[in-house]
Amino acid sequence: MKDKNPNRPAEYGCLVFFLMLKLTLSFVLVNSVYELHRDEFLHLDQANHLAAGFTSVPPLTSLFSWLIKAFGNGVFMVKFVPALIGVLTLLYCWKIVDFLKGNLLAKCLVAVAFLCSSLLRLNTLYQPNSFDVLAWTAVFYYLLKYFNKNEAKYLYSFAIFVALGFLNKYNILFLIIGLLPAIIITSNRKIFADKHLYLSVLLILVIISPNLIWQINHHFPVLTHMKLLQATQLVHVKRIDFLITQFLFFISSIFVLLAGIGSLIFYKDFRKHGWIILTYFITLAVFSYFKAKDYYALGLYPVLLAFGAVYLSRFLAKKYILTGCLFAFNIGSFIYLLPLLMPVYSPDEIIAHHKRFERVGALRWEDGKNHELPQDYADMQGWKELAALVDIAYGKVKDKSTLLIRADNYGQAGAINYYSKYKNINAVSYNADYLYWFKMDKPIKNFIMITESKDEDPLRKREQPYFGKITKIGEIKTPYARERGASVFLLEDAKPEVSNIIKSEIEEEKNDH
């Protein structure tokens, strides 16, 4: 059938422009002084240990890591994957606007609102969060399509993204918790009479079954991980801060967001889509109750921006001055806030503008305290220096087969494995998934130890009885790095009991997990 829309070529041109702009900004708005993030190292290392599950995240990220490794494992590819996922998310926003019969203005509005938000920052980090937002957005899109035409293919597409979202991050379960009552309350409850819904649920279970079996066989480590998260990080989260930050994430696009929320409540043309706003409020309430991290809810917003863009495009029809003012505010405020949203400032520049960052809570870490840099930025420094120190120690060891490299945490272990000039150096830790990646085939004779930044035993008195020689290679001196002060030691001529001691410690840590 011939496309009757004469504006279609212009729309395609604008779409390509925004998609390419989204991809480009993910690279150019990151200061080159920053290295990879500690979480990225863990995810990249999972490519070397493919499995149906991990203690830290579900398995989908490891498959992305495997692809990155196949393409050279360079920093460009590490950054390209989340940037590309962000591009696909923007594409779904565009498709939602198209579904709502939004014009070119509406599509440009949603694209600018998307670009001028914290979603841009999210897509610069190789973490499961980018695909999480994509999965949520796709779920909303396919449900919109299904409720409009009742075609089974949309239910199966919905099921695929729920399953992939689950295999990416269990966070999508909160969306399902919000969706169920929202659909039951509205007339869309008729979905429960469709046999294809149950077949799509079966499809979800088939796709996620390897990970479910893995969780059962490993005694549900996700529950232990959640308890640890609750005790160490979420305990510092304040519910009011969680709710305030939801709007700060989209402060430059606030008018589009508020239009999306308001129109889904009051605009008669959107009342049939009321299940979306109900899902939004219910999911936010659940997140708030569990004191979740603020970015967990980011997947709720692309669909709201799409609705807001369509409503505003109708309201602003032929009101050129108001339209220009809206775009000027959106883009202008984003440029003004750019240093707070994206890592464009160097650490020294952030220190120079300390008060500006502190006022918006950017310097508050998960420990509830303010620090010199935002936590993410402090987690992106000092890693190359650490790897270089470990390489010096590694080069001094003649028999590499009897060497163990043990770091204090997963960030250190992953950074060493990524940045080291030696292939297959295999640094491990008692932390996160590394606990299960120890290779203890031979008795340990040499030991490279990386300590924490606040070392309570700098002379290694604890290890002295078990090794013939202990040498401090050096410590991280990169200013403002979260790991600053972490030290590298080479422990040589280990006594026979060292291997058994380490094996016992590994088992003890596994039992604790």
MILO-428562 format. One record per residue (C-alpha): residue number from 1; residue in three letters; y, z, x. Coordinates in steps of 0.5 Angstrom, whole numbers, plus 2048, in hexadecimal, padded with zeros to 3 digits. Layout:
<drendrens>
- num,residuo,y,z,x
- NUM,ALA,Y,Z,X
...
</drendrens>
This chain:
<drendrens>
- num,residuo,y,z,x
- 1,MET,800,800,800
- 2,LYS,807,7FE,803
- 3,ASP,80C,804,805
- 4,LYS,812,803,800
- 5,ASN,816,808,804
- 6,PRO,81B,804,808
- 7,ASN,81D,80A,80C
- 8,ARG,816,80A,80F
- 9,PRO,818,807,816
- 10,ALA,81E,80C,817
- 11,GLU,819,812,815
- 12,TYR,814,810,81A
- 13,GLY,819,80F,81F
- 14,CYS,81C,816,81E
- 15,LEU,815,819,81E
- 16,VAL,814,816,825
- 17,PHE,81A,818,827
- 18,PHE,819,81F,825
- 19,LEU,812,820,827
- 20,MET,814,81D,82E
- 21,LEU,81A,822,82E
- 22,LYS,815,828,82D
- 23,LEU,810,826,832
- 24,THR,816,825,837
- 25,LEU,81A,82B,836
- 26,SER,813,82F,837
- 27,PHE,814,82D,83E
- 28,VAL,81B,82D,840
- 29,LEU,81D,834,83D
- 30,VAL,819,838,841
- 31,ASN,81C,83A,848
- 32,SER,818,838,84E
- 33,VAL,818,83E,851
- 34,TYR,813,841,84C
- 35,GLU,80B,840,84D
- 36,LEU,806,840,848
- 37,HIS,805,846,843
- 38,ARG,800,84C,845
- 39,ASP,7FC,84A,83E
- 40,GLU,7FC,842,840
- 41,PHE,7F8,844,846
- 42,LEU,7F2,847,842
- 43,HIS,7F2,842,83D
- 44,LEU,7F2,83D,843
- 45,ASP,7EC,841,846
- 46,GLN,7E8,840,840
- 47,ALA,7E7,839,841
- 48,ASN,7E2,83B,847
- 49,HIS,7DE,840,842
- 50,LEU,7DD,83C,83C
- 51,ALA,7DA,840,836
- 52,ALA,7DA,841,82F
- 53,GLY,7DF,847,82F
- 54,PHE,7E3,84B,834
- 55,THR,7E5,852,833
- 56,SER,7EC,850,833
- 57,VAL,7ED,84A,82F
- 58,PRO,7E8,845,82B
- 59,PRO,7E5,83F,82F
- 60,LEU,7EA,83A,82D
- 61,THR,7EF,83B,832
- 62,SER,7E9,83A,837
- 63,LEU,7E8,833,835
- 64,PHE,7EF,832,836
- 65,SER,7EF,835,83D
- 66,TRP,7E9,830,83E
- 67,LEU,7ED,82A,83D
- 68,ILE,7F3,82D,841
- 69,LYS,7EE,82E,847
- 70,ALA,7EB,827,846
- 71,PHE,7F2,824,846
- 72,GLY,7F3,827,84D
- 73,ASN,7F5,82E,84B
- 74,GLY,7FC,82D,84D
- 75,VAL,802,831,84A
- 76,PHE,805,82B,846
- 77,MET,7FE,82B,842
- 78,VAL,7FE,832,841
- 79,LYS,805,831,83E
- 80,PHE,804,82B,83A
- 81,VAL,7FE,82D,836
- 82,PRO,803,832,832
- 83,ALA,808,82E,832
- 84,LEU,804,828,82F
- 85,ILE,801,82D,82A
- 86,GLY,809,82F,828
- 87,VAL,80A,827,827
- 88,LEU,804,827,822
- 89,THR,807,82D,81E
- 90,LEU,80E,82A,81E
- 91,LEU,80A,824,81B
- 92,TYR,807,828,816
- 93,CYS,80E,82B,814
- 94,TRP,810,823,813
- 95,LYS,80A,822,80F
- 96,ILE,80B,828,80A
- 97,VAL,812,825,809
- 98,ASP,80F,81E,808
- 99,PHE,80B,821,803
- 100,LEU,810,825,7FF
- 101,LYS,814,81E,7FF
- 102,GLY,819,820,804
- 103,ASN,81E,81B,806
- 104,LEU,820,819,80E
- 105,LEU,825,81F,80E
- 106,ALA,820,824,80C
- 107,LYS,81B,822,811
- 108,CYS,821,822,816
- 109,LEU,823,829,814
- 110,VAL,81C,82C,815
- 111,ALA,81B,828,81B
- 112,VAL,821,82C,81E
- 113,ALA,820,832,81B
- 114,PHE,819,832,81E
- 115,LEU,81C,830,825
- 116,CYS,821,835,825
- 117,SER,81D,83B,824
- 118,SER,818,840,827
- 119,LEU,812,83B,826
- 120,LEU,815,837,82C
- 121,ARG,814,83D,831
- 122,LEU,80D,83E,82E
- 123,ASN,80B,837,830
- 124,THR,80D,838,837
- 125,LEU,807,83D,838
- 126,TYR,800,83B,838
- 127,GLN,7FD,841,834
- 128,PRO,7F9,840,82D
- 129,ASN,800,841,829
- 130,SER,802,83A,829
- 131,PHE,7FC,838,826
- 132,ASP,7FC,83E,821
- 133,VAL,803,83B,81E
- 134,LEU,800,834,81E
- 135,ALA,7FA,836,81A
- 136,TRP,7FE,83B,815
- 137,THR,803,835,814
- 138,ALA,7FD,830,813
- 139,VAL,7F9,835,80E
- 140,PHE,800,835,80A
- 141,TYR,800,82D,80A
- 142,TYR,7F9,82C,808
- 143,LEU,7FA,831,802
- 144,LEU,800,82E,800
- 145,LYS,7FC,827,7FF
- 146,TYR,7F6,82A,7FC
- 147,PHE,7FA,82E,7F7
- 148,ASN,7FE,827,7F5
- 149,LYS,7F8,822,7F5
- 150,ASN,7F2,827,7F4
- 151,GLU,7EF,822,7F9
- 152,ALA,7E9,825,7FD
- 153,LYS,7EA,822,804
- 154,TYR,7F1,827,804
- 155,LEU,7EC,82D,803
- 156,TYR,7E8,82B,809
- 157,SER,7EE,82A,80E
- 158,PHE,7F0,831,80C
- 159,ALA,7E9,833,80D
- 160,ILE,7E9,830,814
- 161,PHE,7F0,833,816
- 162,VAL,7EE,83A,814
- 163,ALA,7E8,839,818
- 164,LEU,7EC,837,81E
- 165,GLY,7F1,83C,81D
- 166,PHE,7EC,841,81D
- 167,LEU,7E8,83F,823
- 168,ASN,7EF,83F,826
- 169,LYS,7F2,846,824
- 170,TYR,7EF,84A,81F
- 171,ASN,7F7,84B,81D
- 172,ILE,7F5,846,817
- 173,LEU,7F1,84B,813
- 174,PHE,7F8,84E,811
- 175,LEU,7FA,847,80E
- 176,ILE,7F4,847,80A
- 177,ILE,7F5,84F,808
- 178,GLY,7FC,84C,806
- 179,LEU,7FA,846,803
- 180,LEU,7F4,849,7FE
- 181,PRO,7F8,84D,7FA
- 182,ALA,7FE,848,7FA
- 183,ILE,7F9,843,7F7
- 184,ILE,7F6,847,7F2
- 185,ILE,7FD,84A,7EF
- 186,THR,7FF,842,7EE
- 187,SER,7FC,83D,7EA
- 188,ASN,7F9,83A,7F0
- 189,ARG,7F3,83F,7EF
- 190,LYS,7F0,839,7EC
- 191,ILE,7EE,837,7F3
- 192,PHE,7E8,83C,7F2
- 193,ALA,7E5,838,7ED
- 194,ASP,7E4,832,7F2
- 195,LYS,7DD,832,7F5
- 196,HIS,7E1,82E,7FB
- 197,LEU,7E4,835,7FD
- 198,TYR,7DD,838,7FE
- 199,LEU,7DB,832,802
- 200,SER,7E1,833,806
- 201,VAL,7E0,83A,807
- 202,LEU,7D9,839,80A
- 203,LEU,7DC,834,80E
- 204,ILE,7E0,839,811
- 205,LEU,7DA,83E,812
- 206,VAL,7D6,838,816
- 207,ILE,7DC,837,81B
- 208,ILE,7DE,83E,81C
- 209,SER,7D6,840,81C
- 210,PRO,7D5,840,824
- 211,ASN,7DB,844,825
- 212,LEU,7D9,849,81F
- 213,ILE,7D2,849,822
- 214,TRP,7D5,84B,829
- 215,GLN,7D9,850,826
- 216,ILE,7D3,854,823
- 217,ASN,7CF,853,829
- 218,HIS,7D4,856,82D
- 219,HIS,7D6,85C,828
- 220,PHE,7DC,859,826
- 221,PRO,7E1,85A,82C
- 222,VAL,7E7,857,828
- 223,LEU,7E7,85E,824
- 224,THR,7E7,862,82B
- 225,HIS,7EC,85D,82D
- 226,MET,7F0,85E,827
- 227,LYS,7F0,866,828
- 228,LEU,7F2,865,82F
- 229,LEU,7F8,861,82C
- 230,GLN,7FA,866,827
- 231,ALA,7FA,86C,82C
- 232,THR,7FD,868,832
- 233,GLN,802,863,82F
- 234,LEU,803,863,827
- 235,VAL,804,86B,827
- 236,HIS,80B,869,82A
- 237,VAL,80D,864,824
- 238,LYS,811,866,81F
- 239,ARG,811,863,818
- 240,ILE,818,862,817
- 241,ASP,819,85F,81E
- 242,PHE,813,85A,81C
- 243,LEU,816,858,815
- 244,ILE,81D,857,819
- 245,THR,81A,853,81E
- 246,GLN,817,84E,819
- 247,PHE,81E,84C,818
- 248,LEU,821,84C,81F
- 249,PHE,81B,847,821
- 250,PHE,81F,842,81C
- 251,ILE,826,845,81D
- 252,SER,829,83E,81F
- 253,SER,825,83B,819
- 254,ILE,826,841,814
- 255,PHE,829,83C,80F
- 256,VAL,823,838,80E
- 257,LEU,81F,83E,80E
- 258,LEU,822,841,809
- 259,ALA,823,83B,805
- 260,GLY,81B,83A,805
- 261,ILE,81A,841,803
- 262,GLY,81F,841,7FE
- 263,SER,81D,83A,7FB
- 264,LEU,816,83C,7FA
- 265,ILE,818,842,7F6
- 266,PHE,81E,83F,7F2
- 267,TYR,81E,838,7F2
- 268,LYS,81A,835,7EC
- 269,ASP,817,82F,7F0
- 270,PHE,813,833,7F5
- 271,ARG,811,839,7F0
- 272,LYS,80A,835,7F0
- 273,HIS,80A,837,7F7
- 274,GLY,80B,83E,7F6
- 275,TRP,804,840,7F9
- 276,ILE,808,83F,800
- 277,ILE,80D,844,7FF
- 278,LEU,808,849,7FD
- 279,THR,804,848,803
- 280,TYR,80A,849,807
- 281,PHE,80C,84F,804
- 282,ILE,804,852,804
- 283,THR,803,850,80B
- 284,LEU,809,853,80E
- 285,ALA,807,859,80A
- 286,VAL,801,85A,80D
- 287,PHE,803,858,814
- 288,SER,809,85E,813
- 289,TYR,803,863,811
- 290,PHE,7FF,862,817
- 291,LYS,805,862,81B
- 292,ALA,804,85B,81E
- 293,LYS,808,857,824
- 294,ASP,80D,853,821
- 295,TYR,80B,84C,823
- 296,TYR,804,84D,81F
- 297,ALA,808,84B,819
- 298,LEU,80B,844,81C
- 299,GLY,806,840,819
- 300,LEU,809,842,812
- 301,TYR,810,83E,813
- 302,PRO,80F,837,815
- 303,VAL,80D,836,80D
- 304,LEU,813,83A,80B
- 305,LEU,818,836,810
- 306,ALA,815,82F,80C
- 307,PHE,817,832,805
- 308,GLY,81D,834,807
- 309,ALA,81F,82E,80B
- 310,VAL,81D,82A,804
- 311,TYR,821,82E,800
- 312,LEU,827,82E,804
- 313,SER,827,826,805
- 314,ARG,827,826,7FD
- 315,PHE,82D,82B,7FD
- 316,LEU,831,828,803
- 317,ALA,830,821,800
- 318,LYS,837,81D,801
- 319,LYS,83A,823,804
- 320,TYR,83B,821,80B
- 321,ILE,83F,826,80E
- 322,LEU,83B,82C,80B
- 323,THR,835,828,80E
- 324,GLY,838,827,815
- 325,CYS,83A,82F,815
- 326,LEU,833,831,814
- 327,PHE,830,82C,81A
- 328,ALA,836,82F,81E
- 329,PHE,834,836,81D
- 330,ASN,82D,835,81E
- 331,ILE,82E,831,824
- 332,GLY,834,835,827
- 333,SER,831,83C,825
- 334,PHE,82B,83A,829
- 335,ILE,82E,837,82F
- 336,TYR,832,83E,82F
- 337,LEU,82C,842,82E
- 338,LEU,828,83E,833
- 339,PRO,827,843,839
- 340,LEU,825,848,834
- 341,LEU,81F,843,831
- 342,MET,81D,83F,837
- 343,PRO,81C,841,83E
- 344,VAL,822,83D,841
- 345,TYR,825,843,845
- 346,SER,822,845,84B
- 347,PRO,821,84C,84C
- 348,ASP,828,84D,850
- 349,GLU,82B,84A,84A
- 350,ILE,828,84E,845
- 351,ILE,82A,855,849
- 352,ALA,831,852,849
- 353,HIS,831,852,841
- 354,HIS,82D,858,840
- 355,LYS,831,85B,83A
- 356,ARG,830,854,837
- 357,PHE,828,854,837
- 358,GLU,828,85C,836
- 359,ARG,82C,85B,82F
- 360,VAL,827,857,82C
- 361,GLY,821,85B,82F
- 362,ALA,81E,855,833
- 363,LEU,81D,85A,839
- 364,ARG,819,85F,835
- 365,TRP,812,85F,837
- 366,GLU,80B,860,834
- 367,ASP,80C,867,837
- 368,GLY,812,868,832
- 369,LYS,817,869,838
- 370,ASN,81C,864,83B
- 371,HIS,81B,861,841
- 372,GLU,81F,85C,846
- 373,LEU,81C,856,843
- 374,PRO,819,854,83D
- 375,GLN,811,855,83D
- 376,ASP,80F,84E,83D
- 377,TYR,814,84C,843
- 378,ALA,811,852,847
- 379,ASP,80A,850,846
- 380,MET,80C,849,849
- 381,GLN,80E,84B,850
- 382,GLY,80A,84D,856
- 383,TRP,804,84A,855
- 384,LYS,804,845,85B
- 385,GLU,806,84A,85F
- 386,LEU,800,84E,85D
- 387,ALA,7FB,848,85E
- 388,ALA,7FE,847,865
- 389,LEU,7FD,84E,867
- 390,VAL,7F6,84E,865
- 391,ASP,7F5,847,868
- 392,ILE,7F7,84A,86F
- 393,ALA,7F1,850,86D
- 394,TYR,7EC,84B,86B
- 395,GLY,7ED,847,872
- 396,LYS,7EB,84D,876
- 397,VAL,7E5,84D,873
- 398,LYS,7DF,84A,876
- 399,ASP,7D9,84A,871
- 400,LYS,7DC,849,86A
- 401,SER,7D6,849,867
- 402,THR,7D6,851,867
- 403,LEU,7DD,852,865
- 404,LEU,7E0,854,85F
- 405,ILE,7E7,854,85D
- 406,ARG,7E9,859,858
- 407,ALA,7F0,859,854
- 408,ASP,7F3,85E,850
- 409,ASN,7F4,85A,84A
- 410,TYR,7F3,853,847
- 411,GLY,7FA,850,849
- 412,GLN,7F9,852,850
- 413,ALA,7F1,84F,850
- 414,GLY,7F3,849,84D
- 415,ALA,7FA,847,851
- 416,ILE,7F5,848,857
- 417,ASN,7F0,843,854
- 418,TYR,7F6,83E,852
- 419,TYR,7FA,83E,858
- 420,SER,7F6,83F,85E
- 421,LYS,7F5,83A,863
- 422,TYR,7ED,83B,863
- 423,LYS,7E9,838,85E
- 424,ASN,7E4,83D,85A
- 425,ILE,7E7,843,85D
- 426,ASN,7E5,847,856
- 427,ALA,7E9,84D,856
- 428,VAL,7E7,852,850
- 429,SER,7EA,858,84D
- 430,TYR,7E7,85E,849
- 431,ASN,7EC,85B,844
- 432,ALA,7EB,856,83E
- 433,ASP,7E6,851,83F
- 434,TYR,7E5,852,846
- 435,LEU,7E1,858,845
- 436,TYR,7DB,853,843
- 437,TRP,7DD,84E,849
- 438,PHE,7DB,852,84F
- 439,LYS,7D6,84F,854
- 440,MET,7D1,854,857
- 441,ASP,7CC,850,85A
- 442,LYS,7CC,853,861
- 443,PRO,7CE,85A,864
- 444,ILE,7D6,85A,865
- 445,LYS,7D8,85B,86C
- 446,ASN,7DF,859,86B
- 447,PHE,7E4,85B,866
- 448,ILE,7EB,858,864
- 449,MET,7EE,85D,860
- 450,ILE,7F5,85C,85C
- 451,THR,7F8,862,859
- 452,GLU,7FD,864,854
- 453,SER,804,864,855
- 454,LYS,805,86B,854
- 455,ASP,7FF,86D,859
- 456,GLU,7FD,874,859
- 457,ASP,7F9,873,860
- 458,PRO,7FD,86F,864
- 459,LEU,7F8,871,86A
- 460,ARG,7F2,86F,867
- 461,LYS,7EF,876,868
- 462,ARG,7EA,875,863
- 463,GLU,7E7,86F,866
- 464,GLN,7E7,872,86D
- 465,PRO,7E0,875,86D
- 466,TYR,7DD,86F,86B
- 467,PHE,7E0,869,870
- 468,GLY,7E0,869,877
- 469,LYS,7E7,866,877
- 470,ILE,7ED,865,872
- 471,THR,7F3,861,873
- 472,LYS,7F9,860,86F
- 473,ILE,7FB,859,86F
- 474,GLY,802,85A,86B
- 475,GLU,805,85B,864
- 476,ILE,809,857,85F
- 477,LYS,810,857,860
- 478,THR,813,852,85B
- 479,PRO,819,855,858
- 480,TYR,818,857,851
- 481,ALA,811,855,850
- 482,ARG,80C,859,84C
- 483,GLU,807,85A,851
- 484,ARG,80C,85B,857
- 485,GLY,809,860,85C
- 486,ALA,802,85E,85A
- 487,SER,7FE,85E,861
- 488,VAL,7F9,85A,864
- 489,PHE,7F4,85E,868
- 490,LEU,7EE,85B,86C
- 491,LEU,7E8,860,86D
- 492,GLU,7E3,85E,872
- 493,ASP,7DC,861,874
- 494,ALA,7DA,864,86D
- 495,LYS,7D4,869,86D
- 496,PRO,7CE,867,869
- 497,GLU,7D0,86C,863
- 498,VAL,7D6,868,862
- 499,SER,7D2,862,85E
- 500,ASN,7CF,868,859
- 501,ILE,7D6,86B,858
- 502,ILE,7D9,865,856
- 503,LYS,7D3,863,851
- 504,SER,7D3,86A,84E
- 505,GLU,7DB,869,84D
- 506,ILE,7DA,862,84A
- 507,GLU,7D5,865,845
- 508,GLU,7D9,86B,843
- 509,GLU,7DF,867,842
- 510,LYS,7DB,862,83D
- 511,ASN,7D8,868,83A
- 512,ASP,7E0,86A,839
- 513,HIS,7E1,864,836
</drendrens>
